[in-house]
Amino acid sequence: MNMQSIKNWLTGMIGPRGPVHQVTVYSRTGCTCCDKAMLELHKAGRRFKLNIQVVDIDTDEALVAEYGLQIPVIAIDGKVRFKGQVNPVLLERLLKS
């Protein structure tokens, strides 16, 4: 086994596995609940492949009307899964399925 093969093997052993999950975080500047949600998502990103997109709802009046004070709103693979806070246990279950 050459060094590159060993590196590839080790990366596969310790890196995130499974499909890439598309995660959209509807947020706004200065939102501490949003910061906490992002922390949970980054923790989950150590175990799962996540493509995280953050959308500032204040840039779109329709999003402000839809989500208002419910932020953060977290959509995973196109479906809203969390509003207000992220439950880490439920997040892990969703990402495993």
N, CA, C and O atoms as a GROMACS GRO file, in nm:
protein
  388
    1MET      N    1   0.084  -0.117   0.000
    1MET     CA    2   0.000   0.000   0.000
    1MET      C    3   0.089   0.124   0.000
    1MET      O    4   0.180   0.136   0.083
    2ASN      N    5   0.064   0.217  -0.094
    2ASN     CA    6   0.143   0.339  -0.096
    2ASN      C    7   0.083   0.443  -0.001
    2ASN      O    8  -0.025   0.424   0.053
    3MET      N    9   0.157   0.554   0.017
    3MET     CA   10   0.115   0.656   0.114
    3MET      C   11  -0.020   0.718   0.078
    3MET      O   12  -0.101   0.743   0.167
    4GLN      N   13  -0.047   0.742  -0.051
    4GLN     CA   14  -0.175   0.799  -0.092
    4GLN      C   15  -0.289   0.704  -0.062
    4GLN      O   16  -0.396   0.746  -0.019
    5SER      N   17  -0.268   0.575  -0.084
    5SER     CA   18  -0.371   0.476  -0.053
    5SER      C   19  -0.402   0.473   0.095
    5SER      O   20  -0.518   0.464   0.135
    6ILE      N   21  -0.298   0.482   0.177
    6ILE     CA   22  -0.317   0.483   0.322
    6ILE      C   23  -0.394   0.608   0.363
    6ILE      O   24  -0.484   0.601   0.447
    7LYS      N   25  -0.358   0.724   0.305
    7LYS     CA   26  -0.426   0.849   0.337
    7LYS      C   27  -0.574   0.842   0.298
    7LYS      O   28  -0.661   0.883   0.375
    8ASN      N   29  -0.601   0.790   0.178
    8ASN     CA   30  -0.740   0.776   0.134
    8ASN      C   31  -0.818   0.682   0.226
    8ASN      O   32  -0.933   0.709   0.258
    9TRP      N   33  -0.756   0.574   0.267
    9TRP     CA   34  -0.820   0.477   0.356
    9TRP      C   35  -0.850   0.541   0.491
    9TRP      O   36  -0.960   0.525   0.543
   10LEU      N   37  -0.753   0.613   0.548
   10LEU     CA   38  -0.772   0.677   0.677
   10LEU      C   39  -0.879   0.786   0.669
   10LEU      O   40  -0.960   0.799   0.762
   11THR      N   41  -0.881   0.863   0.562
   11THR     CA   42  -0.982   0.967   0.546
   11THR      C   43  -1.120   0.904   0.543
   11THR      O   44  -1.214   0.957   0.603
   12GLY      N   45  -1.134   0.795   0.474
   12GLY     CA   46  -1.262   0.725   0.470
   12GLY      C   47  -1.303   0.671   0.605
   12GLY      O   48  -1.422   0.660   0.634
   13MET      N   49  -1.206   0.636   0.688
   13MET     CA   50  -1.236   0.581   0.819
   13MET      C   51  -1.279   0.689   0.918
   13MET      O   52  -1.365   0.663   1.003
   14ILE      N   53  -1.222   0.809   0.911
   14ILE     CA   54  -1.250   0.909   1.013
   14ILE      C   55  -1.335   1.024   0.964
   14ILE      O   56  -1.382   1.104   1.045
   15GLY      N   57  -1.356   1.036   0.836
   15GLY     CA   58  -1.434   1.147   0.782
   15GLY      C   59  -1.582   1.116   0.781
   15GLY      O   60  -1.624   1.004   0.810
   16PRO      N   61  -1.661   1.217   0.745
   16PRO     CA   62  -1.806   1.197   0.734
   16PRO      C   63  -1.838   1.093   0.628
   16PRO      O   64  -1.768   1.081   0.527
   17ARG      N   65  -1.943   1.020   0.651
   17ARG     CA   66  -1.985   0.917   0.556
   17ARG      C   67  -2.128   0.943   0.512
   17ARG      O   68  -2.200   1.025   0.569
   18GLY      N   69  -2.168   0.871   0.409
   18GLY     CA   70  -2.305   0.877   0.362
   18GLY      C   71  -2.328   0.987   0.260
   18GLY      O   72  -2.233   1.050   0.212
   19PRO      N   73  -2.455   1.008   0.228
   19PRO     CA   74  -2.489   1.108   0.125
   19PRO      C   75  -2.466   1.250   0.176
   19PRO      O   76  -2.458   1.274   0.296
   20VAL      N   77  -2.457   1.343   0.083
   20VAL     CA   78  -2.446   1.484   0.119
   20VAL      C   79  -2.587   1.537   0.143
   20VAL      O   80  -2.674   1.527   0.056
   21HIS      N   81  -2.609   1.592   0.259
   21HIS     CA   82  -2.738   1.651   0.293
   21HIS      C   83  -2.733   1.801   0.267
   21HIS      O   84  -2.640   1.869   0.309
   22GLN      N   85  -2.834   1.851   0.197
   22GLN     CA   86  -2.846   1.994   0.171
   22GLN      C   87  -2.919   2.056   0.290
   22GLN      O   88  -3.033   2.021   0.320
   23VAL      N   89  -2.853   2.149   0.357
   23VAL     CA   90  -2.909   2.213   0.476
   23VAL      C   91  -2.920   2.362   0.449
   23VAL      O   92  -2.822   2.428   0.414
   24THR      N   93  -3.041   2.416   0.467
   24THR     CA   94  -3.063   2.559   0.453
   24THR      C   95  -3.101   2.614   0.589
   24THR      O   96  -3.194   2.565   0.653
   25VAL      N   97  -3.028   2.717   0.633
   25VAL     CA   98  -3.054   2.781   0.761
   25VAL      C   99  -3.110   2.920   0.732
   25VAL      O  100  -3.039   3.007   0.681
   26TYR      N  101  -3.237   2.940   0.765
   26TYR     CA  102  -3.298   3.071   0.752
   26TYR      C  103  -3.271   3.145   0.882
   26TYR      O  104  -3.312   3.100   0.989
   27SER      N  105  -3.202   3.258   0.871
   27SER     CA  106  -3.146   3.324   0.987
   27SER      C  107  -3.154   3.475   0.969
   27SER      O  108  -3.210   3.525   0.871
   28ARG      N  109  -3.099   3.547   1.065
   28ARG     CA  110  -3.079   3.692   1.052
   28ARG      C  111  -2.959   3.731   1.136
   28ARG      O  112  -2.923   3.662   1.230
   29THR      N  113  -2.898   3.842   1.101
   29THR     CA  114  -2.780   3.892   1.170
   29THR      C  115  -2.812   3.919   1.317
   29THR      O  116  -2.915   3.978   1.349
   30GLY      N  117  -2.722   3.876   1.404
   30GLY     CA  118  -2.736   3.903   1.547
   30GLY      C  119  -2.826   3.805   1.622
   30GLY      O  120  -2.855   3.827   1.739
   31CYS      N  121  -2.870   3.700   1.557
   31CYS     CA  122  -2.960   3.602   1.620
   31CYS      C  123  -2.877   3.498   1.697
   31CYS      O  124  -2.808   3.417   1.636
   32THR      N  125  -2.884   3.501   1.829
   32THR     CA  126  -2.804   3.407   1.909
   32THR      C  127  -2.858   3.265   1.898
   32THR      O  128  -2.781   3.169   1.905
   33CYS      N  129  -2.988   3.250   1.880
   33CYS     CA  130  -3.044   3.116   1.860
   33CYS      C  131  -2.992   3.056   1.729
   33CYS      O  132  -2.968   2.936   1.719
   34CYS      N  133  -2.975   3.141   1.630
   34CYS     CA  134  -2.920   3.097   1.501
   34CYS      C  135  -2.776   3.052   1.518
   34CYS      O  136  -2.734   2.953   1.458
   35ASP      N  137  -2.700   3.126   1.600
   35ASP     CA  138  -2.561   3.088   1.628
   35ASP      C  139  -2.555   2.950   1.694
   35ASP      O  140  -2.470   2.868   1.660
   36LYS      N  141  -2.645   2.924   1.788
   36LYS     CA  142  -2.650   2.794   1.855
   36LYS      C  143  -2.686   2.683   1.756
   36LYS      O  144  -2.630   2.574   1.761
   37ALA      N  145  -2.779   2.712   1.667
   37ALA     CA  146  -2.818   2.613   1.566
   37ALA      C  147  -2.701   2.581   1.474
   37ALA      O  148  -2.678   2.465   1.441
   38MET      N  149  -2.628   2.684   1.433
   38MET     CA  150  -2.511   2.662   1.347
   38MET      C  151  -2.405   2.578   1.418
   38MET      O  152  -2.340   2.494   1.355
   39LEU      N  153  -2.388   2.599   1.547
   39LEU     CA  154  -2.294   2.519   1.624
   39LEU      C  155  -2.334   2.371   1.620
   39LEU      O  156  -2.248   2.285   1.600
   40GLU      N  157  -2.462   2.342   1.639
   40GLU     CA  158  -2.510   2.203   1.633
   40GLU      C  159  -2.489   2.144   1.494
   40GLU      O  160  -2.453   2.027   1.481
   41LEU      N  161  -2.512   2.223   1.391
   41LEU     CA  162  -2.492   2.174   1.254
   41LEU      C  163  -2.345   2.147   1.226
   41LEU      O  164  -2.312   2.048   1.161
   42HIS      N  165  -2.258   2.233   1.275
   42HIS     CA  166  -2.115   2.210   1.254
   42HIS      C  167  -2.068   2.086   1.330
   42HIS      O  168  -1.981   2.012   1.281
   43LYS      N  169  -2.122   2.061   1.447
   43LYS     CA  170  -2.090   1.938   1.521
   43LYS      C  171  -2.136   1.816   1.440
   43LYS      O  172  -2.062   1.718   1.427
   44ALA      N  173  -2.256   1.823   1.386
   44ALA     CA  174  -2.309   1.713   1.305
   44ALA      C  175  -2.227   1.695   1.177
   44ALA      O  176  -2.216   1.584   1.125
   45GLY      N  177  -2.170   1.804   1.128
   45GLY     CA  178  -2.088   1.800   1.007
   45GLY      C  179  -1.960   1.720   1.024
   45GLY      O  180  -1.895   1.685   0.925
   46ARG      N  181  -1.922   1.692   1.147
   46ARG     CA  182  -1.806   1.606   1.171
   46ARG      C  183  -1.839   1.459   1.143
   46ARG      O  184  -1.750   1.380   1.112
   47ARG      N  185  -1.968   1.424   1.152
   47ARG     CA  186  -2.010   1.286   1.133
   47ARG      C  187  -2.083   1.263   1.001
   47ARG      O  188  -2.086   1.152   0.948
   48PHE      N  189  -2.143   1.370   0.948
   48PHE     CA  190  -2.223   1.359   0.826
   48PHE      C  191  -2.179   1.465   0.726
   48PHE      O  192  -2.128   1.570   0.764
   49LYS      N  193  -2.200   1.435   0.599
   49LYS     CA  194  -2.167   1.531   0.494
   49LYS      C  195  -2.282   1.631   0.481
   49LYS      O  196  -2.394   1.594   0.446
   50LEU      N  197  -2.252   1.757   0.511
   50LEU     CA  198  -2.353   1.861   0.505
   50LEU      C  199  -2.308   1.974   0.414
   50LEU      O  200  -2.195   2.021   0.422
   51ASN      N  201  -2.396   2.016   0.327
   51ASN     CA  202  -2.375   2.135   0.246
   51ASN      C  203  -2.468   2.241   0.306
   51ASN      O  204  -2.589   2.240   0.280
   52ILE      N  205  -2.412   2.332   0.386
   52ILE     CA  206  -2.492   2.428   0.461
   52ILE      C  207  -2.497   2.561   0.387
   52ILE      O  208  -2.394   2.618   0.350
   53GLN      N  209  -2.618   2.609   0.366
   53GLN     CA  210  -2.641   2.740   0.304
   53GLN      C  211  -2.716   2.824   0.406
   53GLN      O  212  -2.820   2.782   0.456
   54VAL      N  213  -2.666   2.943   0.435
   54VAL     CA  214  -2.732   3.035   0.528
   54VAL      C  215  -2.801   3.144   0.447
   54VAL      O  216  -2.740   3.208   0.361
   55VAL      N  217  -2.930   3.164   0.477
   55VAL     CA  218  -3.009   3.266   0.409
   55VAL      C  219  -3.054   3.367   0.512
   55VAL      O  220  -3.123   3.333   0.609
   56ASP      N  221  -3.016   3.493   0.492
   56ASP     CA  222  -3.059   3.602   0.580
   56ASP      C  223  -3.200   3.641   0.539
   56ASP      O  224  -3.220   3.696   0.431
   57ILE      N  225  -3.298   3.614   0.624
   57ILE     CA  226  -3.438   3.640   0.586
   57ILE      C  227  -3.466   3.788   0.569
   57ILE      O  228  -3.561   3.825   0.499
   58ASP      N  229  -3.385   3.875   0.631
   58ASP     CA  230  -3.408   4.019   0.621
   58ASP      C  231  -3.380   4.073   0.481
   58ASP      O  232  -3.409   4.190   0.454
   59THR      N  233  -3.324   3.991   0.393
   59THR     CA  234  -3.298   4.035   0.256
   59THR      C  235  -3.418   4.008   0.164
   59THR      O  236  -3.416   4.043   0.046
   60ASP      N  237  -3.522   3.944   0.219
   60ASP     CA  238  -3.638   3.907   0.138
   60ASP      C  239  -3.765   3.923   0.221
   60ASP      O  240  -3.785   3.852   0.320
   61GLU      N  241  -3.850   4.017   0.182
   61GLU     CA  242  -3.973   4.044   0.258
   61GLU      C  243  -4.063   3.922   0.269
   61GLU      O  244  -4.131   3.904   0.371
   62ALA      N  245  -4.065   3.839   0.168
   62ALA     CA  246  -4.148   3.719   0.172
   62ALA      C  247  -4.099   3.623   0.280
   62ALA      O  248  -4.180   3.560   0.348
   63LEU      N  249  -3.967   3.611   0.295
   63LEU     CA  250  -3.912   3.524   0.400
   63LEU      C  251  -3.940   3.581   0.539
   63LEU      O  252  -3.968   3.506   0.632
   64VAL      N  253  -3.931   3.713   0.554
   64VAL     CA  254  -3.964   3.776   0.682
   64VAL      C  255  -4.110   3.747   0.716
   64VAL      O  256  -4.142   3.715   0.831
   65ALA      N  257  -4.199   3.759   0.618
   65ALA     CA  258  -4.341   3.733   0.640
   65ALA      C  259  -4.365   3.587   0.676
   65ALA      O  260  -4.450   3.556   0.760
   66GLU      N  261  -4.290   3.497   0.612
   66GLU     CA  262  -4.310   3.353   0.635
   66GLU      C  263  -4.252   3.306   0.768
   66GLU      O  264  -4.317   3.230   0.840
   67TYR      N  265  -4.131   3.351   0.802
   67TYR     CA  266  -4.062   3.297   0.919
   67TYR      C  267  -4.057   3.393   1.038
   67TYR      O  268  -4.052   3.347   1.152
   68GLY      N  269  -4.057   3.524   1.014
   68GLY     CA  270  -4.061   3.623   1.120
   68GLY      C  271  -3.973   3.590   1.239
   68GLY      O  272  -3.850   3.587   1.228
   69LEU      N  273  -4.036   3.566   1.354
   69LEU     CA  274  -3.963   3.538   1.478
   69LEU      C  275  -3.940   3.389   1.504
   69LEU      O  276  -3.895   3.352   1.612
   70GLN      N  277  -3.971   3.305   1.407
   70GLN     CA  278  -3.953   3.160   1.424
   70GLN      C  279  -3.809   3.116   1.402
   70GLN      O  280  -3.777   2.999   1.423
   71ILE      N  281  -3.723   3.206   1.361
   71ILE     CA  282  -3.587   3.169   1.325
   71ILE      C  283  -3.508   3.123   1.446
   71ILE      O  284  -3.537   3.165   1.558
   72PRO      N  285  -3.410   3.038   1.427
   72PRO     CA  286  -3.370   2.984   1.297
   72PRO      C  287  -3.469   2.878   1.248
   72PRO      O  288  -3.529   2.805   1.326
   73VAL      N  289  -3.483   2.874   1.120
   73VAL     CA  290  -3.561   2.769   1.055
   73VAL      C  291  -3.461   2.687   0.975
   73VAL      O  292  -3.386   2.741   0.893
   74ILE      N  293  -3.460   2.556   1.000
   74ILE     CA  294  -3.363   2.466   0.937
   74ILE      C  295  -3.436   2.370   0.844
   74ILE      O  296  -3.522   2.293   0.887
   75ALA      N  297  -3.399   2.375   0.717
   75ALA     CA  298  -3.453   2.280   0.620
   75ALA      C  299  -3.341   2.182   0.585
   75ALA      O  300  -3.228   2.222   0.556
   76ILE      N  301  -3.374   2.054   0.587
   76ILE     CA  302  -3.279   1.949   0.552
   76ILE      C  303  -3.333   1.875   0.432
   76ILE      O  304  -3.444   1.821   0.434
   77ASP      N  305  -3.254   1.874   0.326
   77ASP     CA  306  -3.292   1.810   0.200
   77ASP      C  307  -3.429   1.860   0.152
   77ASP      O  308  -3.512   1.782   0.104
   78GLY      N  309  -3.450   1.991   0.166
   78GLY     CA  310  -3.570   2.054   0.111
   78GLY      C  311  -3.692   2.056   0.201
   78GLY      O  312  -3.795   2.111   0.162
   79LYS      N  313  -3.683   1.998   0.320
   79LYS     CA  314  -3.798   1.993   0.410
   79LYS      C  315  -3.764   2.062   0.542
   79LYS      O  316  -3.662   2.032   0.603
   80VAL      N  317  -3.850   2.154   0.585
   80VAL     CA  318  -3.827   2.222   0.713
   80VAL      C  319  -3.838   2.121   0.826
   80VAL      O  320  -3.939   2.052   0.840
   81ARG      N  321  -3.732   2.114   0.906
   81ARG     CA  322  -3.726   2.016   1.015
   81ARG      C  323  -3.722   2.079   1.153
   81ARG      O  324  -3.766   2.018   1.251
   82PHE      N  325  -3.669   2.202   1.163
   82PHE     CA  326  -3.656   2.268   1.293
   82PHE      C  327  -3.694   2.414   1.281
   82PHE      O  328  -3.665   2.479   1.181
   83LYS      N  329  -3.760   2.464   1.385
   83LYS     CA  330  -3.790   2.608   1.398
   83LYS      C  331  -3.754   2.649   1.540
   83LYS      O  332  -3.797   2.585   1.636
   84GLY      N  333  -3.676   2.756   1.552
   84GLY     CA  334  -3.642   2.809   1.684
   84GLY      C  335  -3.519   2.750   1.746
   84GLY      O  336  -3.435   2.822   1.800
   85GLN      N  337  -3.506   2.619   1.741
   85GLN     CA  338  -3.388   2.552   1.795
   85GLN      C  339  -3.370   2.416   1.729
   85GLN      O  340  -3.464   2.360   1.672
   86VAL      N  341  -3.248   2.364   1.738
   86VAL     CA  342  -3.216   2.234   1.679
   86VAL      C  343  -3.204   2.132   1.792
   86VAL      O  344  -3.129   2.151   1.887
   87ASN      N  345  -3.280   2.023   1.781
   87ASN     CA  346  -3.269   1.912   1.874
   87ASN      C  347  -3.158   1.821   1.822
   87ASN      O  348  -3.176   1.758   1.717
   88PRO      N  349  -3.042   1.812   1.892
   88PRO     CA  350  -2.930   1.734   1.839
   88PRO      C  351  -2.962   1.585   1.820
   88PRO      O  352  -2.910   1.523   1.728
   89VAL      N  353  -3.045   1.527   1.906
   89VAL     CA  354  -3.079   1.385   1.893
   89VAL      C  355  -3.163   1.363   1.767
   89VAL      O  356  -3.136   1.271   1.690
   90LEU      N  357  -3.264   1.447   1.747
   90LEU     CA  358  -3.347   1.436   1.627
   90LEU      C  359  -3.266   1.465   1.502
   90LEU      O  360  -3.285   1.400   1.399
   91LEU      N  361  -3.176   1.563   1.509
   91LEU     CA  362  -3.089   1.594   1.395
   91LEU      C  363  -3.009   1.471   1.354
   91LEU      O  364  -3.001   1.438   1.236
   92GLU      N  365  -2.951   1.404   1.450
   92GLU     CA  366  -2.872   1.283   1.419
   92GLU      C  367  -2.960   1.176   1.355
   92GLU      O  368  -2.918   1.112   1.258
   93ARG      N  369  -3.080   1.155   1.406
   93ARG     CA  370  -3.171   1.055   1.348
   93ARG      C  371  -3.205   1.091   1.204
   93ARG      O  372  -3.205   1.004   1.116
   94LEU      N  373  -3.233   1.219   1.180
   94LEU     CA  374  -3.269   1.261   1.044
   94LEU      C  375  -3.152   1.239   0.946
   94LEU      O  376  -3.173   1.196   0.833
   95LEU      N  377  -3.032   1.269   0.992
   95LEU     CA  378  -2.917   1.258   0.903
   95LEU      C  379  -2.876   1.113   0.880
   95LEU      O  380  -2.816   1.081   0.777
   96LYS      N  381  -2.908   1.024   0.972
   96LYS     CA  382  -2.875   0.882   0.956
   96LYS      C  383  -2.971   0.815   0.857
   96LYS      O  384  -2.933   0.719   0.790
   97SER      N  385  -3.093   0.864   0.847
   97SER     CA  386  -3.193   0.797   0.762
   97SER      C  387  -3.174   0.825   0.616
   97SER      O  388  -3.250   0.775   0.533
   0.00000   0.00000   0.00000
